[in-house]
């Protein structure tokens, strides 16, 4: 008995929190005269898994299917003496869809299809939000394959706000940058709540996301900006993600996305020219997605019963930042300052004047003889590379060396 109660205790919270991503279908069934049809048998079948749920209409002719995972469903109403009515509708994250039926007299073996086109105005729920569907998540190009870049597809979303000052050092990755720091419906960027399949996915310190699923594993997500159901309410805006579930058909993909400096345009800090042997970026993202029915040959076939989804993604970025420096041009190293605007005077010719000042003779042509160059300076030049940006500029040779720094590896 103790083991049974433990299992129930582990399962019950899952059903509660997962309601944040579930949708529902409700509607009314009437007969040809317009009167309500109580006790009508209604079935909702997940088209992808062929898993069905059944209910009956109440005394007011109303039926409800709560807690449906986002998917496409076929709703069927069967009443003796009337044609069987069916309707197909796609349920999205946190959507309450209404599908009403008006029965037609006839044999139950006859079927009539009811159009379930969603109404422009949702009357079954007060939630305000925008669903970003799976096709959009998969098809739109994403630098870094982070679905949060698509939050801006929802109205009233602005990106580029500064994160909390310590978020970058404590959170790591892009969490502390302004890449994915967003304001929804005019609220501060720290007023966002993230959830993944109904589980809180928000860091309590800085209100940044914790886990970002691969876009291949996302079914869809919803950006909600007000008037939430009871299971929400911790923050002003919600980013609610639902991952894929397996279906009766096996679906999978293996991928690698490559970026490197050979195919990329020059970044801003290399706008003066790419330095020799520089490798500013090498980035690899790779992984797989696989979903379908649980199937063990000659042991178990989970079709129409049990399904799985597996996803893994790896990321490795090796980036070499550019450093900009100022070094002496080659002419200066041999004492040739003829292009330098400032006149150089021979210190050996300095003569004190009665008024306390000194006069000296300039070097001819502003060129210091090689036998007058410091041996220490000559030894130092062996450790200073020659300029690679405007190397012949001897008038104002500022920022004339751009070299790659130590590689930074992000995984």
N, C-alpha and C positions, 0 to 999 in steps of 0.2 A: 504494500500500500504506500509505503514511503517513497518507493521509486516512481510509482504512478503520479503521486502528487508533485514530485520533483519535475517530471516531464511536463506536467500541466503548467507548472510555474514557469518553466522556460518557454513554453509555447504561447501562453496568453499574452505576455507583453509584446510579442511579435505582431500579433493580430491588431493590437491597439495602435502601435506607432506606425504600422504600415498603412493605416487608414489615411495618412497624409498624402499618399500617392494614389490611393484607390479612387475609382470613379463609381458612378451608380446610374442605373436606368430606372425610370419610373414612368407611369402613364395611366391612362384610363381606358377601359374597354366598354363599348356601348353596343347595343343591338341596333337593327335597322330603324327602329322607331325613335332612337335617341335615348332610350332608357339605359341605365347602367346595367352591366352584366356581372353579378356577383358569382363567386366560386368558379370563374373561368380559369382553366389550366394555362399557365404561361411558362415558357421555357426560354432561357437565355443560354446560347451555346457559343463558346469561344471558337471562332473559325479556325484559328491556328492550331489549337490543341484538341478540339472536338470535345472538350469538357463542358458539361451542361449543369445548369442549376434550374430548379423548378420551384414554382410558387403558385398561388391562386389569388384571384382578386378578392378584395374584402367586400363588405356589404355596400360600399360606395362604388364598386367597380374599379378600384385602384389597386395596382400592383407595384412592387418595389424590389429591385435587386441591388442591395448595398454592397460595398466592398468588392468591386470588380477591378481586376488589374487592367491597366490600359491596354486595349487590344480591339479588334473588330469582332462584333457579336451579331449573331442572328437571333432575333426575338420572335418566338412563335406562340400564337394563341389558338387553342383548340377547344371548341365548344360543340357538343352534340347538336346536330341540326343546322350547323353553320359551316361555311367554308373555312378551312384553316388559313389564318392570316399570318404572314411573316414580314419581317422588316430587318434590314441589315444596317448597322450603325457602328461607327468608330468611337470608342470611349477614350478620352484623353485624361491626363493627370488632373485629379481634383475636379472632374467634370460631372455634373448631374444632368443627364440627357433625358428628355421627355419624348416618349413614343406612344402616341394614342392609337387605338384601333377602333374601327367601326365595322362590326361583323356584317357579313353578307349571307343570306339564307342559301343553303346548298349542302352538298355532301362534304363530310370532313376530309374525303380524299381529294377534294378540289382545294387549290391553294390560290390565294390572292396576295400579291406583294404590295406592301404599304410603303410609300416614300417616307424615309426618315431623315430628310434633309434638315440639318440643324437650323434653328431659328436665329435670326440676326440678334435678337434680344433674349438673353437667358433669364428665364423667370423662375427657375427652380433653385437658384443659388444666388446669394448676394456677393460672392467672391469676385473681385476684380483682378484679372490677370491675363497673361498672354502665354500660350503654349508654343514652344519651338519644337516642331515635329522631327521625327527620326530622319526623314529625307533631307531636311535642311541641315541637321547636324552632320550628316555624312557627306553631303554634296558640296557645301560651301568650303572654300580653302581656308585653312586655319594655320597660321604661323605658330608652331608649337603644339598643335592639336589639342588645345585647351578649349572646352566648350564654353567657358565663361566669356570668351570673346564674342559669342553670339547673344549674350544678354542684351546687348544694345539693339537687337532687332525688336525688342519690346519698346513700346512708347514710353517717353518720359524717363529715359535712362541716359546718364552722362558718365563718361570715363575720364580718367586722368587725375583723380584727386590724390593728394599725398596721404600715405598710410601713416599709422601711428609711428612715432619716431624710433621706437625700439622693436617694431615688428620685424624688420628685415633681419636683424642679428639674431632674434630669438626664434622666429618662425622658419626662416630659410626659404630658398627658392624664390619664386615670384610673389610670395604672399605679402612681403613688405614693400613691394614696388608699386608704382602707380599704373602698371599695365592692366591689372584686374581689379583695381580699386574703383568702385562705381557708386554713384548716387542714384537711387531709384525713388521716383515720385518726389524729388526735392529733399529727401532726408539725407543725413550724413552717411558717409560710406561705412561707418561702423555700426549702422542701424540695420544691417542685413543679416538674415538668418539663412543658413544653408542646411538642407536635409537631403539625404541619400536613401532612397527606398524607405522613407519614413523614419530613418534614424538621424538624430542630430549630427550634423557634420560641420559644426561651428566651434572654433577655438574660443574658449571663454575669456581669454585675456584681451585679445584684440579684435574679436569678431571676424576673423579671417576664416576661409575654408580650411578644412583639414585634409580631406582626401578628394582628389579629382579623378573620376573614372575615365577610362579611355573612351573616346567618342564611338568606338566600335561596340562598346557595351551599353551605350545609352539608348533607351527606347525613345524618350523625349524628356523635356523638362519644362517647368512652368515658372514664369516670373510673376509673382503675386504682389500687388501693391496696396492692398487694403481690404477690409471687411472679411476677415478670415473666419473659418469654422472654429469650433472650440479647441481643436487639437493644436492650433497655432496661437500666436499672440505674444511670443517672447520679443519680437523685434518689429520694426515698422514695415519691412519688406522681406519677402520670402523667395528663395531660389530652390525649387522643389524638383529633384531629379528622380526619374524612374529608370531603372536598368532593364535590359531585355530579359525575357524568360524563354526557355526552349519551347519548340513547337513539335508537331508530328514529323516535320521534315528536318533533316540535318542541314544546317547552314554553318559555313565557316569561312575564314579568310586568314591568310598569313601576309604580313606586309613589312616593308622597311621604307622609311622616308629619309632621304639623304640630302644634306646641305653641306657645301664646302666652299672655300674661297675661289676655287677654279670656275665655278658656275655662278657665283653671286656677284652682284655689282659691288663696287668699292664702297665701304662704309664712309660715313662723314669724316672720321678722323684720318682717312687716307685720301682726302680730296686733292692733296698736292701731288699725288703719285704713289703708287704702291712700292714700298721698299723691297730690295732684293731678299729672297728667301723668307718672305713673311707668310705665315699661315694663320690668318686672323680667325678662321672658323672651320670646324669640322663637327657636324652634328648628325647623329643617327638616332632614329626612333623606330623601334621594331617590336613585333609582337604577333599575337594571333587572337582570333575569336572563334569559338565553336559552341554550337547549341543544337539541341535536338532531344528526342526521347531517350530515356535511360534504356540501354540495350546491352544485355549480356548474352552472347550466343549460346543457345540451348539451355539457358538458365532463366532469363527474364526478358520480357519485352514490355517496355513502359509506354508504348504508343497508346494515346488517349488517357493515360493515367499519371505517368511520372516523367518529369523533364529536367534537363540540366542546361546551364549556360556557364561556360568557362572563358575567361579572358585574362591575358597577361600582356603587359607592355613594358619594354625597357627603353631607357633614355640615356644617352651619353653625349655630352657636348664638350669639345675641347676648343677653347677659344683663346686666341693670343691677342692681347690688347696692344695697341701701338703706343710707344713712348716718343715724345717730341723733345729734342734737346738742341742746344746751340754749341757748336764746336768750331775751332779755328779752321778757316779754309786752308787749302794746300799752299797758296801764295804766302800767307802769313807765317807759316811754319818755316819758310826759308828766308823770312825777314822782309818780304815784299809787301809793303803797306801803301803802295802807290795809289790804290783805289780807295783807301781810307780817307775820309774828309778831314780828320783831325791831323794837324802837323805834329810829327814826332821830332823831338830835339835830342841831340847827343848829350848825355849827362856829363861826359868827360870835358865838355866845353863850357860848363857853367862858370860864370864869373859874378861875384858879388858886387853890387852897386852901392854907392854911398847912402842911398835912401833905404837900404835894406832889402832891395829886390835882387833878383838874379836874371841874367840873360844867358842864352845858350844858342849854339848854331844848329839849325835843322839838319837832319840827315838828307843827303842829296836824293831828290826824287822820292822822299819818304821811304827809302829802302835802307834797312839796317844791314851792314856788312855781315857775312856769315861768320867771320872770326870774332864778331862781337856778340853772337847769340849765346844765351845761357845754356850750359851743358845740362842743367837740371830740366830746363824746358824741353830740350831735345829728347831727354829720356822720357819725359811725361807724354810727349806726342806719340810714343810707341803704343800707349794704352788708350789713346783717343782715336776713334775711327774717323775717316774722312767724311765730309758732308755728302749726303745723297739727294738733297733737295736744293736746287740752284747752287751747285758747288762752286761756280765761278763768281758768285756774288761776294765781293770783298768790301763793298761799301757799307752794307748793313746786314751781316750774315746771321740774322736771328732765326731760330727754329729751323735750322738747315739740316737736321738729322732726325729721321723717323725710323725707329727700329722696333721689332717685336719684343715684347717682354716675356716673362715666364708664362708658360701655358697654364690656364685655369681649367680644371676638369670638373664638370657638373654631371651628376648621375641621378 
